[in-house]
Amino acid sequence: MSKKLDRIFLGTILIVFGCLGLAVNFGYLRLGLESLALVTLAFGGYFLIHYLSGNRGLLFPALLFLFLSLPFWFTLKGFDHLIWVQAGWVLAPGLAFLGASLQGGTYTPLAIPGGIVTALGLFIILEELYGVSFETILAAGLIVAGIALLWRAQRT
């Protein structure tokens, strides 16, 4: 994005947030605390637009803010007792790492922490939904990983 378009975009964002702030301040718009989640979503959108305009280093923060805005909103709305919301706090950074690793190059190693953190989030969901212990899921995961490695070794 050129500097002129970058300034136009940033100026538009500032005007929109300023108008929202005035509307809230004068009582025309009633925003609760959950509007903080919308700010998180807006940061994610801002970083995503800059990533799409050519700045490859901003994919991880874009995905992180976008993915974190959902459990943040549900928590602020009072739904933090739901297992999907609790696991969302763990899944969001894991999915951001995995998404950033898909662009390849120097970001490929991010798949390792992304896989580990995402697996932990899935473990939390499976443990709560089915009552299966963490150790059982971990053991099953090790068996599946071992089978996958043996199968891959056979093919090469």
C-alpha positions in Angstrom: 0.0 0.0 0.0 1.4 3.4 -0.9 2.0 6.0 1.8 -0.9 8.1 0.5 -3.4 5.1 0.7 -1.9 4.2 4.1 -2.6 7.7 5.4 -6.1 7.7 3.9 -6.9 4.3 5.5 -5.5 5.4 8.9 -7.3 8.7 8.7 -10.6 7.0 7.9 -10.2 4.6 10.9 -9.5 7.5 13.2 -12.5 9.4 12.0 -14.8 6.3 12.4 -13.5 5.7 16.0 -13.8 9.4 16.8 -17.4 9.5 15.6 -18.2 6.3 17.7 -16.5 7.9 20.7 -18.6 11.1 20.3 -21.8 9.1 19.9 -21.1 7.1 23.0 -20.1 10.2 25.0 -23.3 12.1 24.0 -25.5 9.1 24.7 -26.6 8.4 21.2 -24.9 5.0 21.2 -24.8 2.6 24.2 -21.8 0.4 24.0 -21.0 -1.9 26.8 -17.7 -3.4 27.9 -17.9 -5.9 25.1 -17.0 -3.2 22.7 -13.4 -3.8 23.7 -13.7 -7.1 21.8 -14.6 -5.0 18.7 -11.4 -3.0 19.1 -9.5 -6.3 19.2 -11.3 -7.3 16.0 -10.5 -3.9 14.5 -6.8 -4.3 15.2 -6.9 -7.7 13.6 -8.6 -6.2 10.5 -6.0 -3.4 10.4 -3.1 -5.9 10.5 -4.8 -8.1 7.9 -5.2 -5.2 5.5 -1.6 -4.4 5.9 -0.6 -8.0 5.4 -2.7 -8.2 2.2 -1.0 -5.0 1.0 2.4 -6.7 1.1 3.7 -6.6 4.6 4.3 -10.4 5.2 5.3 -9.9 8.8 1.8 -8.9 9.9 -0.1 -12.2 9.3 0.5 -13.6 12.8 -0.7 -10.5 14.7 -3.7 -10.2 12.3 -4.7 -13.8 12.9 -4.0 -13.5 16.7 -6.2 -10.4 17.1 -9.0 -11.8 14.9 -9.0 -15.2 16.7 -8.8 -13.7 20.2 -11.7 -11.3 19.6 -14.2 -14.1 19.6 -13.4 -15.6 23.1 -12.9 -12.1 24.4 -16.4 -11.0 23.3 -18.0 -14.2 24.8 -16.1 -13.7 28.0 -17.2 -10.1 28.3 -20.8 -11.1 27.6 -20.8 -13.5 30.5 -20.5 -16.8 28.6 -17.1 -17.7 30.0 -18.5 -20.8 31.7 -18.9 -22.5 28.3 -16.1 -24.9 27.4 -15.8 -23.5 23.9 -15.0 -20.1 25.2 -12.4 -21.4 27.7 -10.8 -23.5 25.0 -11.0 -20.5 22.6 -8.4 -18.7 24.7 -6.0 -21.6 24.1 -7.0 -22.3 20.5 -6.7 -18.7 19.3 -2.9 -18.4 19.6 -2.4 -22.0 18.3 -4.5 -21.3 15.2 -2.7 -18.0 14.7 0.7 -19.8 14.8 -0.6 -22.5 12.3 -2.1 -19.9 10.0 1.2 -17.9 10.0 3.2 -21.1 9.3 1.2 -21.7 6.1 2.8 -18.7 4.4 6.1 -20.7 4.4 9.6 -19.5 4.3 10.9 -18.4 7.7 7.4 -18.8 9.2 7.3 -22.6 8.6 8.7 -23.4 12.1 5.7 -21.7 13.7 3.7 -24.9 12.9 5.4 -26.7 15.8 4.2 -24.4 18.6 0.9 -23.9 16.7 0.3 -27.7 16.6 1.1 -28.2 20.2 -1.1 -25.3 21.5 -4.0 -26.2 19.2 -3.8 -29.8 20.3 -4.0 -28.6 23.9 -7.1 -26.6 23.1 -8.7 -29.7 21.5 -7.7 -31.8 24.5 -9.6 -29.4 26.7 -12.7 -29.6 24.6 -12.6 -33.4 24.4 -12.0 -33.8 28.1 -15.0 -31.6 28.9 -17.3 -33.0 26.3 -16.7 -36.7 26.7 -15.1 -37.0 30.1 -12.0 -38.6 28.6 -8.9 -37.9 30.6 -6.0 -35.8 29.3 -3.7 -38.8 29.6 -5.9 -41.0 27.5 -6.2 -38.5 24.7 -2.4 -37.9 24.8 -1.7 -41.6 24.6 -4.1 -42.0 21.7 -2.4 -39.0 20.0 1.0 -40.6 20.4 -0.3 -43.9 18.9 -1.8 -42.0 15.9 1.5 -40.0 15.4 3.5 -43.2 15.6 1.3 -44.9 13.0 1.6 -41.8 10.7 5.4 -41.9 11.0 5.5 -45.6 10.2 3.2 -45.2 7.3 5.2 -42.3 5.9 8.4 -44.4 6.4 6.9 -47.2 4.3 6.0 -44.8 1.5 9.5 -43.3 1.1 
